[in-house]
Amino acid sequence: MTPIRTFLALPLPRKLKGYLFTLADQIEDTSDMINWVKRSNIHITLNFLGDTDPALIEEHANGLESLVASFPPLEIGITDTGIFPHANDPRVLWVGAAPYDNKLSQFKSRLNEYLKQLGYPVDYRKFQPHITLGRVKTISRHSSFIHDFLAEQVNEINFEITEMKWYKSTLTSAGAVYGEIKVFKFNTGDQT
């Protein structure tokens, strides 16, 4: 079977996606070339798995389902705007996501351990949860966009994440197209 590009992510509430999409729209500068993330694609990436054998997905999903179900939902809030790697070399525009306790870091640590056992690549840098809004193609020398983006006030919005999703990513000329492979529910305590 032909491998597919996949990643694990935390989906965001529809209302929050709408707010973030509007936030990006407010500061867009037509002289700059930014590939904005489509509203439907806005999420928090946990692990980029890269080329994945479709024949192994069901088997690996069983372990992921158990892992996710052993954790309660995650309480998160958005913080401020940021840029990777830095303002002098802007490539990724993002909004920070701050967990309200250490559940997310514990979950991410356990997830990394499980993925490593399965042979997936694991990034051991400190996890900085963020929501990618756009990727910079070019910025005009005279543009105030980076300054405006970093100065943008972000509303304090708190939200709960009740599931993790496994996505496939297909690269097209119009950008990445995401397809849902599996959904894993955190333990909400419901017995239904």
Helices and strands as residue ranges (DSSP letters): E 4-11, H 14-26, E 33-36, G 39-41, E 43-52, G 54-56, H 57-69, E 74-86, E 89-99, H 103-118, E 130-138, H 145-151, E 158-161, E 163-172, E 175-185
